[in-house]
Amino acid sequence: MDEISNRVCSVIDSAELCRQTHPDREFVEEAIKASIRVNEYLHYLNTNHTLYNAVIKAEQEGNLLTDEAHRVAHYLSLDFERSGIHLSAEKVDRVNRLSIDISQLCRQFKISSMTRVLWICSQRHLYLEICTIFLSPSIVQHL
């Protein structure tokens, strides 16, 4: 499970790096789509009864040989429970859809915020020029 998590995280990290740094807008859009698909799949995995039951069974039957394996299984089962594994199929679907919507809204907010920050930074020279008209030079130099 740890290896699966590492591989999934590497895909997400790569998509995020491309989204934030690639100069070609088409690459950025594809990175966003890839990130969304991976997050949707993770939501599905976090509510998969077969995986959850396998973790619980391994814990209960003593198949875990190390303390680390016990901790991983414990935290995995908590993740499943936080994701709503105990809910009905309809409610799990609703939780997954809401989680995906929240992720997309957060991404849009970050992009919007960053665009505003970049615009403000690009307009700093105008701000300083206006300040020099109304403020003393000693105050302007600290802006």
Phi, psi and chi 1 to 4 in degrees:
 res  aa     phi    psi   chi1   chi2   chi3   chi4
   1 MET       -  -37.8  -67.0  -67.2  -92.5      -
   2 ASP   -64.0  -39.6 -164.3   37.2      -      -
   3 GLU   -65.5  -40.2 -179.1   63.2   28.7      -
   4 ILE   -61.5  -45.8  -68.4  170.5      -      -
   5 SER   -59.5  -43.4  176.2      -      -      -
   6 ASN   -61.6  -42.3  -71.4  -20.0      -      -
   7 ARG   -67.7  -42.5  -69.2 -172.1 -174.6 -100.1
   8 VAL   -62.2  -44.2  169.1      -      -      -
   9 CYS   -62.3  -36.1  -74.0      -      -      -
  10 SER   -66.6  -35.0   71.9      -      -      -
  11 VAL   -67.2  -46.2  170.6      -      -      -
  12 ILE   -62.6  -44.6  -68.5  172.0      -      -
  13 ASP   -62.1  -40.8  -69.1  -14.0      -      -
  14 SER   -65.3  -43.4  -62.2      -      -      -
  15 ALA   -63.9  -40.4      -      -      -      -
  16 GLU   -66.1  -41.8 -170.7   62.1   18.2      -
  17 LEU   -60.8  -45.8  176.1   66.0      -      -
  18 CYS   -62.3  -43.1 -178.6      -      -      -
  19 ARG   -60.3  -38.8 -175.6 -172.8   71.7   75.8
  20 GLN   -86.4  -22.2  -68.8 -174.9   16.5      -
  21 THR  -123.2  -18.1   62.4      -      -      -
  22 HIS   -72.1  133.3 -156.0  -75.4      -      -
  23 PRO   -74.5  -21.2   24.7  -31.6      -      -
  24 ASP   -87.6  118.5 -173.3  -29.6      -      -
  25 ARG   -58.9  -32.6 -170.2   73.5 -162.8  149.7
  26 GLU   -64.3  -41.8 -172.3  175.2  -20.0      -
  27 PHE   -63.5  -41.5  -81.8   81.8      -      -
  28 VAL   -61.5  -45.7  170.6      -      -      -
  29 GLU   -61.1  -42.4  -67.5  -63.2  -33.6      -
  30 GLU   -66.9  -36.1  -69.5  -56.6  -44.4      -
  31 ALA   -65.0  -39.3      -      -      -      -
  32 ILE   -62.7  -45.4  -69.8  170.1      -      -
  33 LYS   -61.8  -43.1  -70.6  177.0 -169.2  174.5
  34 ALA   -62.5  -43.0      -      -      -      -
  35 SER   -62.4  -42.9 -179.8      -      -      -
  36 ILE   -62.3  -45.3  -70.2  169.2      -      -
  37 ARG   -62.3  -42.9  -76.1 -167.3  -56.4  -90.8
  38 VAL   -65.2  -42.6  170.4      -      -      -
  39 ASN   -64.0  -38.4  -79.2  -42.5      -      -
  40 GLU   -62.4  -42.3  -73.0  173.8   -3.6      -
  41 TYR   -65.6  -39.1 -171.4   64.6      -      -
  42 LEU   -62.9  -39.5  -72.4  175.8      -      -
  43 HIS   -61.5  -40.5  -71.3  -64.8      -      -
  44 TYR   -62.3  -46.8  161.8   75.7      -      -
  45 LEU   -63.1  -37.5  -70.1  177.6      -      -
  46 ASN   -69.4   -8.9  -74.4  -23.6      -      -
  47 THR  -123.9   22.4   55.5      -      -      -
  48 ASN   -87.0  116.2 -176.6  -68.3      -      -
  49 HIS   -65.8  -34.3  -73.9  -83.0      -      -
  50 THR   -62.5  -46.0  -56.7      -      -      -
  51 LEU   -65.5  -44.4  -67.8  174.8      -      -
  52 TYR   -60.4  -47.5  176.4   69.5      -      -
  53 ASN   -62.6  -35.8  -67.7  -25.5      -      -
  54 ALA   -65.1  -40.3      -      -      -      -
  55 VAL   -65.7  -45.9  170.0      -      -      -
  56 ILE   -62.9  -43.4  -63.0  -59.5      -      -
  57 LYS   -62.4  -42.9 -177.6  178.2  177.2 -177.7
  58 ALA   -62.4  -39.1      -      -      -      -
  59 GLU   -66.4  -46.5  -83.2 -174.8  -60.9      -
  60 GLN   -72.1  -33.6  -68.6  172.9  -13.7      -
  61 GLU   -89.9    1.2  -66.9 -179.3   -2.4      -
  62 GLY    71.0   29.5      -      -      -      -
  63 ASN   -81.6   -3.3  -65.4  -28.3      -      -
  64 LEU   -93.9  121.2  -54.0  171.1      -      -
  65 LEU   -90.8  -20.3  -57.9  177.3      -      -
  66 THR  -124.0  161.8   65.7      -      -      -
  67 ASP   -62.0  -37.4  -72.9  -18.2      -      -
  68 GLU   -61.7  -43.0 -179.2 -176.9   15.0      -
  69 ALA   -62.7  -39.3      -      -      -      -
  70 HIS   -63.3  -43.5  -77.2  -79.1      -      -
  71 ARG   -63.9  -44.4  -80.8 -167.6  -58.1  -83.1
  72 VAL   -60.8  -46.6  168.3      -      -      -
  73 ALA   -62.1  -41.6      -      -      -      -
  74 HIS   -61.1  -48.5  173.3   73.0      -      -
  75 TYR   -69.7  -32.6  -71.9  116.1      -      -
  76 LEU   -63.9  -45.3  -83.3  172.7      -      -
  77 SER   -63.7  -37.3   63.0      -      -      -
  78 LEU   -63.3  -41.1  -71.0  176.4      -      -
  79 ASP   -60.4  -44.6  -78.1  -15.7      -      -
  80 PHE   -59.4  -45.1  -80.0  109.8      -      -
  81 GLU   -66.8  -39.6  -69.1  161.3    8.8      -
  82 ARG   -64.9  -29.0  -85.9 -167.3  -67.4  -94.0
  83 SER   -81.4   -5.1  -64.8      -      -      -
  84 GLY    95.4   26.9      -      -      -      -
  85 ILE   -56.1  -26.9 -165.8   76.2      -      -
  86 HIS   -82.7   -8.3   57.7  -74.7      -      -
  87 LEU   -80.7  164.7  -60.7  172.7      -      -
  88 SER   -66.3  162.1   68.6      -      -      -
  89 ALA   -58.0  -40.2      -      -      -      -
  90 GLU   -64.1  -42.9  -63.3   81.5   27.8      -
  91 LYS   -70.0  -36.5  -72.4 -176.5  179.5  179.5
  92 VAL   -62.2  -43.4  166.2      -      -      -
  93 ASP   -60.5  -42.1  -73.9  -17.1      -      -
  94 ARG   -65.1  -44.0  177.0  137.9  171.5   80.6
  95 VAL   -60.4  -44.5  166.6      -      -      -
  96 ASN   -62.3  -44.2  -75.4  -18.5      -      -
  97 ARG   -62.6  -42.9  -78.5 -166.0  -51.5  -84.3
  98 LEU   -65.2  -39.8  -71.5  170.9      -      -
  99 SER   -62.8  -42.1  -66.4      -      -      -
 100 ILE   -64.9  -43.9  -69.7  165.0      -      -
 101 ASP   -60.8  -42.8  -70.1  -13.2      -      -
 102 ILE   -62.4  -43.8  -70.8  167.4      -      -
 103 SER   -60.3  -43.2  -66.3      -      -      -
 104 GLN   -66.8  -40.1  -70.3  173.8  -10.9      -
 105 LEU   -65.0  -39.9  -71.8  170.4      -      -
 106 CYS   -62.3  -42.4  -72.9      -      -      -
 107 ARG   -63.2  -43.8 -177.3  176.8  -67.9  109.0
 108 GLN   -63.8  -39.3  -70.6  170.6   -3.1      -
 109 PHE   -63.4  -44.3  176.5   78.8      -      -
 110 LYS   -61.6  -44.6  -73.5  178.3 -170.0  175.1
 111 ILE   -63.4  -44.7  -69.5  168.7      -      -
 112 SER   -62.8  -44.0  175.7      -      -      -
 113 SER   -62.8  -44.2  -62.7      -      -      -
 114 MET   -64.6  -38.8 -169.1   55.9  161.6      -
 115 THR   -61.5  -42.2  -58.4      -      -      -
 116 ARG   -65.5  -42.9  -73.3 -171.1 -175.8  108.1
 117 VAL   -61.1  -44.6  166.5      -      -      -
 118 LEU   -62.6  -40.0  -68.8  173.7      -      -
 119 TRP   -64.3  -45.0 -177.0   84.5      -      -
 120 ILE   -60.8  -44.7  -70.0  167.9      -      -
 121 CYS   -62.0  -38.8  -70.5      -      -      -
 122 SER   -70.2  -21.4   71.1      -      -      -
 123 GLN   -96.7    5.1  -57.0  -57.0  -48.3      -
 124 ARG   -58.0  -39.4 -174.2  170.6 -170.9  -81.8
 125 HIS   -61.0  -36.8   69.7  -78.8      -      -
 126 LEU   -67.1  -40.4  -65.0  175.0      -      -
 127 TYR   -59.8  -45.1  169.6   73.7      -      -
 128 LEU   -65.3  -38.4  -69.4  174.8      -      -
 129 GLU   -63.2  -41.6  -75.7 -178.8   38.3      -
 130 ILE   -65.4  -41.1  -67.9  169.0      -      -
 131 CYS   -62.9  -36.3  -72.3      -      -      -
 132 THR   -66.2  -24.5   56.8      -      -      -
 133 ILE   -72.6  -39.8  -65.1  169.5      -      -
 134 PHE  -100.8  -18.7  -63.2  103.9      -      -
 135 LEU  -119.4  161.1  -58.0  172.7      -      -
 136 SER   -73.6  152.9   70.2      -      -      -
 137 PRO   -56.7  -33.5  -24.1   32.0      -      -
 138 SER   -65.6  -32.6   62.1      -      -      -
 139 ILE   -76.2  -42.8  -66.2  173.8      -      -
 140 VAL   -60.3  -37.7  173.2      -      -      -
 141 GLN   -64.9  -18.1   76.1 -178.0   24.2      -
 142 HIS   -93.3   -1.8  -65.2  -71.6      -      -
 143 LEU   -81.2      -  -62.9  177.4      -      -
